[in-house]
């Protein structure tokens, strides 16, 4: 019998504040600014890889906070249609019928994901290769859009999907396969 060591990976969706059971209509990040450094500290102390799935809005408006963490985390993109001005102009961000990425056409999804990718790249200097859809709403069109944009990993579906076969590293400083072999818990 082969024994395998447990592997822990922590992922966080990083988006605007959720207060009283709903998103703030105007972007606020008070909770995020308190919680994110604490999560990063715990992950660092225990040697647990941390992946932050970040909306373009957060990358743009909280880039100083995130820049301080870039050496310690993997950055992935996180798209919520409700945070896109073209989709939600004048609408309530908590109206669920508008916030399922998988409900949009491939072209619309491509446009939203491309915008978030560009904001993350511009404000953090990192092009994400991992993705998670808001509310985990993804479909075949989402995967096609991600592949077209050069993403390697989707974390939206029940089982994460590697979009091409040779993904060995999540980020240049972190080798997941080597980590899994050598992890001692």
N, C-alpha and C positions, 0 to 999 in steps of 0.2 A: 504494500500500500504506500502510495506516495503522499507525503504530508506537504501541505501547502500553508504558507504563512498568510495570515490575514492581511488584506490591503485596504487602507482607508484613503479615500479621496474625498475632499470636501468641496462642494460647489455652492455658490451663492448667486442668486439673481439680484443684481444691483440696479435699482430703479427708484423713482421718486417715492416719497413717504406715503405710507398706508396708514391712515388715521381713522379711528372709529369705523373700521370695516370698509373703507373705500380710499381710493387714491385722492390726493389733494388736487383740486382743479388747477390751481396755479402750482408750478413745480416748487416743491420744498424738499429739503434734504437734511433736516435736523436729526432725525433718527439715524439715517445713513452715516452722517458724520460722527456720531457717537459709537455706533455699532461696528462699523467696518474695521477701524483700527483694533478693536478688541478681538474680533474674529481672527484678524491677521496675527495678532500676538499669540493667541492660543495655538494656531496652526504652526507658527514658528517654534514655539516651545516644545511641541510634541513631534516636530518634523513631519507634519502632514501637508502634502501638497494642497494648495488652495487655488481653485479656479473661480474667477469672478466673471459672471456673464453680465455684461454692462450694456445698458441702453446708450444710444448715441447722445441722448439728452444728458445723462449723467456724465459721460465723457466730456461733453462741452461745458457743463456748468459746475462740475466738481473735479476738474482735472488736477488741481493742486494736491488734493487729498490722494487721488489715485496715483499720481506721479511718485509720491513717497512710498508706495507699495509695489511698484512695478518690478523691483528686483526679487520680490518674494512670491509673486503670484503669476499665474497664467491668466491672460485676458481673453475672454471670449465675448462674442456679440450676443445681445439679447434684444429681440425686436418685439415690441408691443405696438400694434397699429394705433392704439389710442394715444400714443405719444408722438404721432406724426402729424404735423400741421396740415398736410394735404388731405389726410383722411378725416381728421377730427376738428377741423376749423369750425368753431362755434358749437361743437357738440360736447356733451357731458362725457368726460373720460371714463366714467364708471358705467356707461351704457354698454353692457356686455355684447350686444348684437354687433357692435363695431370692432370688438377687440380680439377676434379670433383670426390669426394670420392665415390659417388654413382655409378660411372662407373667401379669401381673395384670389384673384387669378394669378397665374405664374408671373405675369408682367408686373402686376401691382406688388406682389411679394418681393420680386427682384428689386423694384424701385425702393421699397422700404428698407430691405436688408442692405442694399447698396448705400443708402443714406447713413444708416447706423455705422456701417463699416467705415465709410469715409470720415465720419465724425470721430470715431475711435482712433483711426489712423492719424488724423490731423491733430487731435488734442493730446493724444498719449504717445504718438510715435510708434505704435505697435499695430501691425495688421493681424487681426484675429484669424485663427484657423479653426476655432471651435465655435459652435452656435447653439443657442437654445431659444426657441420661440416662446413668447409670452403665453402663459396659460397652457404651455406644452402643445399648442395648436399648430401642428405641422402635417403636411401631406406630401404626396409625390411631387407636386409642383414646388414645394419648399425645398425638397432635396435637389431637384433639378436647378433651382435658382442658386442654391448654395454651391453646388458643383461648378456652375458657370462663374461664380464669383471667387472660386479658388479655395473654398472651405474644405477642410479635411474631415471634420467631425461634427456630427449633429447629436445633441443631447436632449432633443425634444421628445423623441419617441420613447416608447416603453423600454426598448433596448437601444442604446446609443448606436449610431450608424457611422461606420468609417466609410467615407465617400470614395476613397481610393485605397488600394491594397497595401501600400508601403508606408503607412504612417507609423513611425517608430518612436517619435518624440513629440511631446506636447509643446515643449518650448525648448530653446537652445540649451538652457542650463539644467533641464530636468529630463532625464531619460526614464520614462515610466516602466519599461520592461526591466531595466537594471534595478530600479527602485523596488519593484515587486519581488525580484529574486533575492535581494539583500535585506529586505525589511525585517526587522526583529521586534516583535511585539510580545 
